[in-house]
Amino acid sequence: MRVFVTGATGFIGSALVPELISAGHQVLGLARTDAGAKSLAAAGAQVHRGHLQDLESIRAGAAQSDAVIHTAFQHDWSRFAESCEIDKRAIEAIGGVLEGSHRPLLVTGGAAALAQGRPATEEDPAIPPSDSLPRSSEPTGLSFLERGVNVSAVRLPQVHNTVKQGLITHLVALARQKGVSAYVGDGLNRWAAAHVLDTARLYRLALEKQEAGARYNAVAEEGVPLRDIAEVIGQGLKVPVVSISPEEAPAHFGFLAMFTQRNLIVSSALTQKRLGWNPTGPTLLTDLANMQYSQV
């Protein structure tokens, strides 16, 4: 297939593009900058210039393709609601082009906070957008099922390698800034995780499956305790590891406080069964232990 990939030069997209090409697909990658265009061309992809807010470029890329994988997102926590609205408009633009064609569209959502007191599963619906969690990627994408788009959703946990680890990248920066690596209370709440190469392979398998309405949890580890994460970060940065109280969390963690006390545990049992997906990459703690802390 000829696949239009938004976010093709991003963290996940940079792993996804070679995964698709090695499987025999052609990739049309969205590139905002000259450097991004150069890296895409070097990877063997065709370059499509544009960005998320340029809806005409988004529509043009979708119109030229047999399928679309939407991984792009502007991760700006200072303007998160605005980033979510930009994402929603981009998905609507893509869906409008694919309407009635039954061409595959994979949208990207989050695996966090889908369930409380148990691991979230693929059967759990997306949380409706709200002021505290305004991202609506999954429900916006799946709304196009009724309009003849073969759309499915990939839900991401903390996706990692030795350079980036999702929200945990911010924990590393915070520990460097504050001089301590912290967790809240006993730190036994857990976050799901997956290696970026396993995640890229899941996107490719989901694309090839073409199961309309499916939800896939890109999770290799159901949950890693925050205390263990904090301890590895502390060792890497050579700073003390401390427990702070829930009352202290907002002042210490800022926007991360809402996540640091929650269990973000997710099962991928159905995803693995449906796609034959078997994660084999390094664990989150392994990648954190092998990170070059002097260079980040």
C-alpha angles and dihedrals in degrees: 000000000000103000126196109211121194114200087029092152095043130098097279096027092057088060095039097055096061090041091058095043093049088054091056101262125131115234129211104191126199111231127184099183138041089244090053092049091051093051092049093050090049089053091055098256129130112246123235112186119219144080140239096273092049095083093177090060090047092051092046092052092050092047091057095051143078092217141005131219112193111202099143120114133155103235099204109141092186088064101024097143090052091049089052091051091050089051092050093051092049091052091048090051092051093044091051091057094046094044112132094004099093088221113155120262122183116195125191124234138163128267093206124114096000091132138012127220094012140046113284114241136200088261092064111098121232116271110257111250116265139168091271095043107023099164111119103172097126100044091043091051096044091050086074092066089088090052097059100267119135093224129168134167134234114204118208130210121185100321111203153178129157092288106043135020109177113245089357089070086066091049089056092050091047093050090051091049097045098037093234134080106224141191129179123255112322091347093225095128109110139219125207118235145182136185115252094239092053088049092052090051091051092054090052093048091047091050092052092045091059094195107165114226095012122146118206126194109213093206128141097167117038092211140343117202114249090225091059090048091050092049094053091047090049091052092048095049094035092233130131119272112226141178117227129192124254088249091058095046100087093053093045102039103029111192090002092064092087090059103037094072097044134090106235095182119156136181122216097184094119093044092052091048096046097045102028086238115164114179112222104166128113118286122255093253091049091054092046091050092050096046118118098238093183089063101048 
